[in-house]
Amino acid sequence: MPETYTLEVAGLVRHLPICKISDDLSIAAFIMFGDVELTIACAKAIIDKVPAFDVIVTAEAKAIPLAYEMSRQSGKKYIPARKGKKNYMQDPVVIEVESITTKGKQSLCIDRPDLDYLNGKRALIVDDVISTGGSLKAMEAIVAQSTATVVARAAVLAEGSAAQRDDIVFLAPLPLIG
């Protein structure tokens, strides 16, 4: 098994470390944290591929730099769904989610003022990698608590069978390594 996976995305090349998830499954770890060049390029490439939107919704934490940069480039607000209730949240809306990179269930939370902001807006759901779709479903469930319309679901990468989906926008496929 190779120690890295070579990824070409948004005109850039990165060598991703291979990480074992279980005895029979490994993934190429895609981490945008600290890679400003990659974040800027991927944000632009996604914006160029998605329909018009009014607001970006993302899940904490790995996709936040991407959502921030997309917000900066587009001039549209982004709203991060947090991984748990925070003390500042006056009226949190909580959805449970399972993810390939997180063991067990986790919660995504959004405060009522952010949820109210979504009302009537065209929401773009953004993640760094779409794999099982669990995080997407949770973000969709959060958006569904408002009168917003989800106009697209987008990510830098679609992992494994997610690359066969026709309801997502992504820049490149990422294989699961078995």
C-alpha positions in Angstrom: 0.0 0.0 0.0 1.4 3.4 -0.9 2.2 5.8 2.0 0.5 8.7 0.2 -2.2 9.3 -2.4 -1.5 11.9 -5.1 -4.5 14.2 -5.5 -5.0 16.7 -8.3 -7.7 19.2 -7.5 -8.5 22.8 -8.5 -5.3 23.0 -10.5 -3.1 21.9 -7.6 -1.4 18.6 -6.6 -1.2 17.4 -3.0 0.2 14.2 -1.5 -2.3 12.9 1.1 -1.2 10.5 3.9 -2.9 7.1 3.9 -4.6 6.5 7.3 -6.0 3.2 8.5 -9.7 3.4 9.6 -10.2 -0.3 10.3 -8.5 -3.6 9.5 -9.8 -3.6 6.0 -10.3 0.1 5.2 -7.9 3.1 4.8 -8.5 6.6 3.6 -6.4 9.3 2.1 -6.5 12.0 4.7 -7.6 15.3 3.1 -6.9 18.2 5.6 -7.2 21.8 4.3 -6.2 23.4 7.6 -3.2 25.6 7.0 -3.2 25.1 3.2 -4.2 28.6 2.2 -3.3 28.1 -1.5 -5.5 25.0 -1.7 -8.4 26.6 0.3 -8.5 29.6 -2.0 -8.3 27.5 -5.2 -11.0 25.1 -4.1 -13.3 27.8 -2.9 -13.1 29.5 -6.3 -13.6 26.3 -8.2 -16.7 25.3 -6.2 -18.2 28.8 -6.5 -17.7 28.5 -10.3 -19.6 25.2 -10.3 -22.6 25.9 -8.1 -25.9 27.7 -8.8 -26.6 31.1 -7.3 -26.9 31.1 -3.5 -27.5 33.5 -0.6 -25.8 31.8 2.3 -23.4 28.9 3.0 -24.1 26.3 5.6 -21.2 24.1 6.8 -20.4 21.7 9.6 -17.6 22.3 12.2 -14.7 21.9 11.9 -12.7 20.9 8.8 -14.9 22.6 6.2 -14.9 26.0 8.1 -11.8 27.4 6.3 -13.4 26.5 2.9 -16.7 28.0 3.8 -15.0 31.1 5.1 -13.0 31.5 1.9 -16.1 30.9 -0.2 -17.9 33.6 1.9 -15.0 36.0 1.4 -14.9 35.4 -2.4 -18.7 35.5 -2.9 -19.6 38.2 -0.4 -22.2 35.8 1.1 -22.5 34.9 4.8 -21.6 31.5 6.1 -23.1 29.7 9.0 -21.2 26.9 10.7 -23.2 24.2 12.5 -21.3 23.5 15.7 -20.5 20.0 17.0 -22.3 20.6 20.2 -24.3 23.1 22.2 -22.4 26.2 23.2 -23.1 28.4 26.2 -23.8 31.4 23.9 -26.6 29.5 22.2 -29.9 30.9 23.4 -32.2 28.4 21.5 -30.1 25.7 19.9 -31.5 23.3 17.2 -29.7 20.0 17.5 -29.4 17.2 14.9 -27.5 13.9 15.4 -25.1 12.7 12.8 -22.7 9.8 12.1 -19.5 10.2 10.0 -16.8 7.9 8.6 -14.1 9.9 10.3 -15.8 10.3 13.7 -16.6 7.3 15.9 -20.1 7.1 17.2 -22.8 9.7 16.9 -22.1 13.4 17.2 -24.5 16.4 17.2 -24.6 19.4 14.9 -26.1 22.5 16.5 -27.2 25.9 15.2 -28.5 28.8 17.2 -32.0 30.1 16.5 -30.8 33.5 15.2 -28.7 31.8 12.6 -31.6 29.5 11.7 -33.9 32.5 11.4 -31.3 34.2 9.1 -31.7 31.2 6.7 -35.5 31.9 6.2 -36.3 32.6 2.6 -32.7 32.2 1.5 -31.0 29.9 -1.1 -28.7 27.8 1.0 -25.5 26.1 -0.3 -24.4 23.2 1.9 -20.6 22.9 1.9 -18.3 20.2 3.3 -14.7 19.3 2.6 -15.3 15.7 1.8 -18.6 13.9 1.2 -18.4 10.2 2.0 -21.4 8.5 3.7 -23.5 11.6 3.4 -24.3 11.7 7.1 -23.0 15.2 7.6 -25.0 16.4 4.6 -28.2 14.8 5.9 -27.7 16.5 9.2 -27.0 19.9 7.6 -30.1 19.4 5.3 -32.2 18.6 8.4 -31.0 21.8 10.1 -31.8 23.9 7.0 -35.2 22.2 6.8 -36.0 23.8 10.2 -36.1 27.1 8.3 -37.9 28.2 5.1 -34.6 28.2 3.2 -34.2 26.2 0.0 -31.1 24.0 -0.5 -29.8 24.9 -4.0 -26.8 22.6 -3.9 -24.6 20.4 -1.8 -20.9 20.8 -2.6 -17.6 19.5 -1.5 -14.0 19.5 -2.6 -14.0 15.7 -2.7 -16.5 12.9 -3.0 -15.1 9.8 -1.3 -15.8 6.2 -2.4 -19.2 5.6 -3.8 -20.2 9.2 -3.1 -18.4 10.1 -6.4 -21.3 8.2 -8.2 -24.0 10.5 -6.7 -25.7 12.9 -9.1 -27.1 15.2 -6.3 -23.8 16.7 -5.2 -21.2 19.1 -6.7 -17.6 18.1 -6.2 -14.2 18.9 -7.6 -12.5 15.4 -7.6 -13.2 11.8 -6.5 -11.2 10.3 -3.6 -11.0 6.5 -3.5 -11.4 4.4 -0.4 -8.4 2.1 0.0 -9.3 -1.4 0.9 
